[in-house]
Amino acid sequence: MYKLNQKETPIFSVLKDVYAAREVIPFHVPGHKQGAGVEKEFYDFMGPNPFKIDVTIFEMVDGLHNPKTHIKRALELAADAYGARESFFCINGTSGAIQAMIMSAVKAGDKILVPRNTHKSVNAGVILSGAQPVYMDPEIDHENGIAHGVAPETVERTLRENPDASAVLIINPTYYGVATDLKKIVEIVHEYDIPLLVDEAHGPHLRFSEELPLSAMEAGADACAQSTHKIIGAMTQGSILHVQGDRISYGKMRQVLSLLQTTSPSYILLASLDCARKQIALDGADLIKKSIERADILREEINKIDGFKCFGREVLDGMGKYSFDPTKIAISARDLGLTGYQLERIFVDKYNIQPELSDFYNVLLVTTFGDTLKSHESVIAAVKEISNETKHEGEIPTFKDIPNVPEMEQNPREAFFSEKTRTRLEEAVGAISGEFIMAYPPGIPILCPGERITEEIIDYVEDLKKAGLSVQGLEDVNLENINIIQEIDAVYLFVEKVQNFILGVPFNLGAAVTGTEFAIDYLFGEYPELKNVIELIEPVREDENLFDKRLKFVNSVISTSKVLAERTRELVTSGYRPIVVGGDHSISLGSISGLLAEKRDAGVIWIDAHADMNTADTSPSGNIHGMVLAALMGHGDAKLTRLNKGNFLDPKKVLLFGARDLDPGELNFIEKYGVNLITHDEVLEMGLVAALEKAKEMLQVEELHISFDLDSVDPNFAPGVSVPVNDGFEKEEILEIFSILFENYKITSVDIVELNPLTDKDGKSVDFVKELIDFLDGVGR
Ligand SMILES: Cc1ncc(COP(=O)(O)O)c(C=O)c1O
């Protein structure tokens, strides 16, 4: 079964048979010098041997960070025993190993899918790496008041919703011994060709028994971290990290482990890992068989006792609860009116039995092959006595379903580095949380740092408090205050704010009425500070055939658009968001062509009273500003359509929003080519938010250009446009539309067009354009 001789213990052997046997004269750390410098009482208690092998890195014993001999061999033996390609010893427990797994698999800003009920070391790994966690709901067990594993269906759905995720982390099995269908999850995750990391803190024994859940390495996971010290024979802090396949960089893993682990690893821990591996590899099957048999008897006996319950394989459902490690014994005395916490107290105080942990309903006993028959009998005797002596005192409250996972505003690293402010819990609705709130049962965070606090969460906490259920995590143990992150203190580290770059294009020949050529001068006159901010694109005047009534001023439109397209393309390539202020709407031919040259898949929302979808054949006026959108989709005169070099907009990626003046030719076009349309009347009917929800369903793009024509606003609020149309949006509605679009899409670029000083009244339109520019300056994450 094994390729190597699993009887070897290279680390322990060199320490015992070489270093200690030779009685090396120690002029190295640790300073106790093989025990001679240790405080007497401690030395007498410990005995001499631990100190004889408590050494540091030197050639004779090899080093953990760059192992060449004995440690290298011990790691090879561990990999052989566990079926890994490479194994690493972690003397900072599985906590350190999990941090290393995460840091090797994801970098700042990358998405990692994790169960909502992760161990805190996963949060630490996420904070250290700067990754963006996407939470998956575990299966909640109402009966036993705990959270189990994440079902494969949940992983599948979350990945479908987040196809850009870089890794997935799963727990196998949970603290309570319940495992999900890991093999199926491996298949799902590998369809996306990303690594599956497994927190196998409670599974270093799985590989050695058919009766236990499948181990991560056998299931095909890419990496797993096991607490060798928890379940099998290593000393506390001794864990092993296993890796296989090509989705994790082995070099990076070594580098990260070296970064996280001490340069003075304990050789006692390393030797204990070495020997624990030998023991489990050679004798594991027998030892585990016995411990399962014994645990089954213990469970059975407890279940016979009045008022006590100990769940087992009956909880399995073939999904998130797929298999079970029966050595975990969760005892509930809920029927006697005892909480898990109370039961633990009784076990410790009266019977000298120390459980692993207790929760609201259960006490968890970890049983292993280290137990004796006598210790199991002590538990049974204690449980019988408690059953006889306890008068049933009141009901233990049942727990409510936990609230929806709130919106994450900052990732955990950003939240970690942001200043916190203490505030009353009831006043915290709407603020960003700086703390965790954990609800027990079922032992799951209802709020994590960086998440927006909702009324539902605060009400839930109040309900738990009233019901006497357990809420943990807050610094204020009285649960009256919470540390929040005020917007002003919020640190955004990894989601780069895209810089706006404003271009001013004072062009009017697409509208063929005078006015918009003064738009930028008008802005500068009212807001001189914008002179330092806006880069001017000078219109290019060409000779024109003034008798051409079908395509008026076409040569100037094309030449100006070319200059704008080139500048837009440059800015997008350099990571900017161009904001193009016009000028009549024909300039969008330039801005959108420039964008599409770089971002072929971007969509466009056209917020305008008009559709601008005429061609030279259908246009009643021959003004090109009414033909731009058709030309961008490849329809109309070749002089215009040539401009974006074949990168035509797909009509399915175009949405006309708020139109209220459509020509028959345009209506034909919309129908024929299937352009998305939500008219202004429809917005009024549905309401703005619902209309934007519908827009989101229609426009299935990630990146979006907003082409905003001021004439979409009611002339009462923005009269200064080329072709006013009655009614239209209010200014606040436009700001809301922009806000929601920024939430729903990555906004690549924006046009703000048709500002006409000659028709403006009381500076209403120019003020609104400035308001929009300021708004865009404030958004953009
Ligand atoms: C599920 C889970 N993961 C990780 C850890 C961390 O393991 P260690 O204590 O070895 O650092 C624990 C510890 O309790 C755990 O229960």
The ligand as a Gaussian input file, in Angstrom:
#p B3LYP/6-31G(d) Opt

LIG

0 1
 C      -13.023000      23.236000      11.868000
 C      -11.712000      23.707000      12.429000
 N      -10.789000      24.212000      11.592000
 C       -9.594000      24.617000      12.044000
 C       -9.263000      24.572000      13.360000
 C       -7.917000      25.052000      13.808000
 O       -7.104000      24.003000      14.169000
 P       -5.868000      24.157000      15.160000
 O       -6.439000      24.220000      16.543000
 O       -5.084000      22.935000      14.880000
 O       -5.155000      25.397000      14.811000
 C      -10.201000      24.072000      14.286000
 C       -9.902000      24.030000      15.712000
 O      -10.724000      23.819000      16.530000
 C      -11.454000      23.624000      13.793000
 O      -12.379000      23.130000      14.624000

